[in-house]
Amino acid sequence: MKTQNIKLSPFHLAISVKDLEKSELFYKNILGCKKGRHTSSWIDLNFFGHQLVLHKVNQNSIPKDYNTSPVDGESVPIPHFGVVLYWNEWQKLADRLKSFEFNFIIDPYVRFKGKKGEQATMFFTDPEGNVLEFKSFKDLSMLFES
């Protein structure tokens, strides 16, 4: 990977969950996120240096399905969110999830091999059905290149 001085500001994302406790355990125990401020109806998490807030909501307010869009021969779920990790961090997370015999929507793999924008990616859901993608670029300078 080329060395870069990319300075990014942390993003803030709030998502809906029905079962706050179950979701908290997933994000803390499976993904390794640290818990921050919280009440009985929401939890701030350190999501790989970004602020993810889980908000407890009525069961009927969470969508059950997602759309897909074709990317590199895969049906990518829409909407989704996640983080771009460094290559070795992505591999460690992929290995960690595999050790839990995790159910992936799209198994960890490298897409666009040998092309501009070569990247490792994986898709899965949290316990509430929110779709997450974690990716990494062989060359981080390709993050926003077309």
Backbone torsions as a table, in degrees:
resi	resn	phi	psi	omega
1	MET	NA	136.4	176.4
2	LYS	-68.8	142.6	176.5
3	THR	-75.5	135.0	-177.1
4	GLN	-135.7	156.9	169.6
5	ASN	-111.8	67.3	177.5
6	ILE	-89.6	120.0	177.9
7	LYS	-109.7	116.0	179.6
8	LEU	-117.1	144.1	174.5
9	SER	-85.1	145.7	177.0
10	PRO	-62.6	140.8	174.2
11	PHE	-92.2	163.4	175.8
12	HIS	-121.9	128.3	178.1
13	LEU	-137.4	131.1	176.6
14	ALA	-113.0	130.6	179.7
15	ILE	-127.3	159.4	-179.1
16	SER	-91.0	138.9	173.3
17	VAL	-139.1	146.8	176.2
18	LYS	-85.2	-44.2	-175.4
19	ASP	-110.5	96.0	-175.4
20	LEU	-62.7	-41.5	-177.4
21	GLU	-66.9	-45.2	179.4
22	LYS	-62.7	-42.4	179.0
23	SER	-65.5	-41.5	177.8
24	GLU	-58.4	-45.1	-179.8
25	LEU	-61.9	-41.1	178.2
26	PHE	-61.2	-53.0	-176.1
27	TYR	-66.3	-35.3	179.2
28	LYS	-78.6	-53.0	-171.0
29	ASN	-81.9	-34.7	-178.3
30	ILE	-89.7	-48.8	-177.5
31	LEU	-91.8	-12.8	176.5
32	GLY	80.3	21.0	179.4
33	CYS	-75.2	146.8	177.6
34	LYS	-96.3	140.0	179.8
35	LYS	-82.0	137.0	176.8
36	GLY	-113.5	-135.8	178.7
37	ARG	-59.5	152.0	-179.8
38	HIS	-164.9	158.9	171.4
39	THR	-134.5	-169.1	177.5
40	SER	-76.0	-8.5	-178.1
41	SER	-119.8	-4.6	176.4
42	TRP	-156.7	157.7	179.5
43	ILE	-139.0	129.4	169.5
44	ASP	-85.7	136.9	176.4
45	LEU	-127.5	145.2	170.6
46	ASN	-83.8	99.1	-176.0
47	PHE	-97.2	80.6	179.5
48	PHE	56.3	43.4	178.2
49	GLY	89.8	2.8	179.7
50	HIS	-119.4	163.1	-177.3
51	GLN	-99.2	112.6	174.9
52	LEU	-110.7	128.7	-179.4
53	VAL	-116.6	125.1	175.9
54	LEU	-95.5	121.4	179.3
55	HIS	-111.6	124.1	177.3
56	LYS	-72.1	127.4	-177.6
57	VAL	-134.1	170.5	175.4
58	ASN	-62.5	141.2	-178.5
59	GLN	-53.3	-36.8	-175.3
60	ASN	-74.1	-8.6	-175.7
61	SER	-92.5	-1.6	-178.6
62	ILE	-101.0	124.2	178.9
63	PRO	-64.9	145.0	-177.7
64	LYS	-95.8	-22.6	-176.4
65	ASP	-121.7	165.4	174.4
66	TYR	-134.9	158.1	174.3
67	ASN	-86.3	170.8	175.6
68	THR	-132.4	158.7	177.1
69	SER	-136.8	134.9	-178.6
70	PRO	-73.2	129.6	175.7
71	VAL	-141.6	119.8	176.2
72	ASP	50.5	41.2	176.8
73	GLY	81.9	2.5	178.8
74	GLU	-111.9	153.9	173.8
75	SER	-94.0	98.9	-175.4
76	VAL	-81.9	125.6	-179.7
77	PRO	-69.1	137.7	178.6
78	ILE	-127.7	131.4	-1.4
79	PRO	-81.1	164.2	173.1
80	HIS	-154.0	164.8	176.1
81	PHE	-146.2	166.5	178.8
82	GLY	173.9	-158.6	-174.7
83	VAL	-136.4	145.5	170.4
84	VAL	-90.0	117.9	-179.0
85	LEU	-105.3	162.4	170.0
86	TYR	-67.5	153.4	-172.1
87	TRP	-52.2	-48.5	-178.6
88	ASN	-68.1	-33.6	177.1
89	GLU	-67.9	-40.2	178.2
90	TRP	-61.4	-44.9	-179.1
91	GLN	-63.0	-41.3	178.0
92	LYS	-61.8	-42.8	178.8
93	LEU	-65.7	-43.5	177.9
94	ALA	-58.9	-45.6	178.2
95	ASP	-62.6	-41.4	178.9
96	ARG	-61.4	-47.6	-179.8
97	LEU	-64.1	-40.4	177.3
98	LYS	-62.1	-34.1	-179.5
99	SER	-66.7	-23.6	176.1
100	PHE	-87.6	7.7	-174.7
101	GLU	51.4	51.0	-174.4
102	PHE	-69.5	146.4	177.8
103	ASN	-96.6	103.8	-179.1
104	PHE	-88.1	147.5	168.3
105	ILE	-76.7	-46.5	172.2
106	ILE	-127.9	116.2	-178.8
107	ASP	-59.1	153.2	176.9
108	PRO	-56.9	128.6	177.3
109	TYR	-160.6	170.5	177.5
110	VAL	-103.9	124.1	177.8
111	ARG	-108.8	160.8	-177.0
112	PHE	57.8	38.8	-178.2
113	LYS	-55.1	130.9	177.4
114	GLY	72.8	3.9	-178.8
115	LYS	-111.7	168.5	173.9
116	LYS	-58.4	131.5	179.5
117	GLY	85.1	17.2	177.5
118	GLU	-52.5	132.1	-174.8
119	GLN	-152.1	148.7	171.6
120	ALA	-91.7	142.3	-178.6
121	THR	-149.0	158.7	173.1
122	MET	-158.3	146.6	-179.9
123	PHE	-127.2	140.0	176.0
124	PHE	-158.9	171.5	178.2
125	THR	-112.5	154.7	169.3
126	ASP	-82.3	178.4	-177.5
127	PRO	-61.0	-17.9	-178.5
128	GLU	-96.7	-0.8	179.8
129	GLY	91.7	4.4	173.8
130	ASN	-70.0	129.6	-176.2
131	VAL	-89.6	131.4	178.8
132	LEU	-117.8	142.6	171.2
133	GLU	-124.9	131.0	171.1
134	PHE	-115.5	133.9	-178.3
135	LYS	-139.2	166.8	176.2
136	SER	-150.5	144.9	178.9
137	PHE	-105.8	137.2	172.9
138	LYS	-58.5	-38.7	179.6
139	ASP	-126.4	101.8	-174.8
140	LEU	-59.5	-21.4	178.1
141	SER	-65.9	-13.3	179.6
142	MET	-87.8	0.8	-176.4
143	LEU	-51.0	-45.0	-176.7
144	PHE	-114.4	11.2	-179.1
145	GLU	-81.8	149.9	177.4
146	SER	-106.9	NA	NA
